[in-house]
Amino acid sequence: MGEFPIDELPLARRLALSYAPARVRAQVLALLALDERLAQAVSAASEPMLAQIKLAWWRERLQEGPEHWPEGEPLLSHLGSWPGLPAQLLPMVDGWECLLADGLSDAVLRDYAEGRASAWRSIGPAEQAEAVMHSARDWALADLALHLGNESEGKRVREMIGQEKVSRLPKELRSLAVLHGLTRRALAKGSVELLDGPAAGLVALRIGLMGR
């Protein structure tokens, strides 16, 4: 497995990763790093077509498998540690691509949240998969709401967040629980900063240790 430079992740994600048990830490890192790379592909592109090209590159890599991957991309090297087939991560690419639609309808937002959340399901116990998906979808929608400039679309996303019933997550998913808690806190405060001071750190500590 190649070494992925963890300092490329935003500070909040690095903090969340620190609460992942050793047995799933590599898997959580792979998920967070790919999610961050896809987010950058969508948000940094000046034209939707440019974002689609970048997303298509990742889709092709995940479909073809590690034996065909080019060398020199640390994230790809790290994704080789993903248990099972890398194609399990394809829904995440599809989810991010939903945001390139002309408008963010309820259906588009549901597909976005479902796709972005799907990979988390493979980390926790199978019997808690639905609870994990609820929390992961809620986190994905809250994260999107933090960064939407369109007021009407932001309102619609917030309304969808309220429809998600969130449960306590297993220890394997403490990283998700921390990100979810910090994101919902920032959304309630009207801030885009997840770590805006000592209080945020205490929230992360409480969730990381207790699960909520």
Long-range contacts (C-beta under 8 A, 24 or more apart in sequence): 1-26, 1-77, 1-78, 1-80, 1-81, 2-74, 2-76, 2-77, 2-78, 2-80, 3-74, 3-77, 3-78, 4-29, 4-30, 4-33, 4-74, 4-75, 4-77, 4-78, 5-74, 8-33, 8-36, 9-33, 9-36, 10-36, 10-194, 11-195, 12-179, 12-182, 12-194, 12-195, 13-179, 15-178, 15-195, 15-201, 15-204, 16-174, 16-175, 16-176, 16-178, 16-179, 16-182, 16-204, 16-208, 17-175, 18-208, 19-174, 19-175, 19-177, 19-178, 19-204, 19-207, 19-208, 19-209, 20-172, 20-174, 20-175, 21-171, 21-172, 21-174, 23-172, 24-123, 24-172, 26-78, 26-81, 27-81, 27-82, 27-83, 27-122, 27-123, 28-123, 28-175, 29-78, 30-75, 30-78, 30-79, 30-81, 30-82, 31-89, 31-92, 31-119, 31-120, 31-123, 32-175, 33-75, 33-78, 34-58, 34-75, 34-79, 34-89, 34-92, 34-119, 35-92, 35-116, 35-119, 37-75, 38-92, 38-93, 38-96, 39-96, 41-96, 42-96, 42-97, 42-99, 42-100, 43-147, 48-100, 51-97, 51-100, 52-97, 52-100, 55-93, 55-96, 55-97, 58-93, 59-90, 59-93, 59-94, 61-86, 62-86, 62-87, 62-89, 62-90, 62-93, 63-87, 63-90, 83-122, 84-122, 88-119, 88-122, 89-119, 91-115, 91-118, 91-119, 92-116, 92-118, 92-119, 95-140, 99-144, 103-153, 104-150, 104-153, 104-156, 104-157, 106-156, 106-160, 109-141, 109-144, 109-156, 109-157, 109-160, 110-160, 112-140, 112-144, 113-137, 113-140, 113-141, 113-144, 113-160, 116-140, 120-173, 120-176, 123-172, 123-173, 124-169, 124-170, 124-172, 124-173, 125-170, 125-172, 128-167, 128-169, 128-170, 131-167, 131-168, 131-169, 132-169, 132-170, 132-173, 132-176, 134-164, 134-165, 134-166, 134-167, 135-164, 135-166, 135-167, 135-169, 135-173, 135-176, 135-177, 135-180, 136-176, 136-180, 137-164, 138-164, 138-166, 138-180, 138-184, 139-176, 139-179, 139-180, 139-183, 139-184, 142-180, 142-183, 142-184, 142-187, 143-179, 143-183, 145-187, 146-183, 146-186, 146-187, 146-192, 147-192, 158-187, 161-187, 168-211, 168-212, 169-211, 171-211, 174-207, 174-208, 174-211, 177-207, 177-208, 177-211, 177-212, 178-204, 178-207, 178-208, 181-207, 181-212
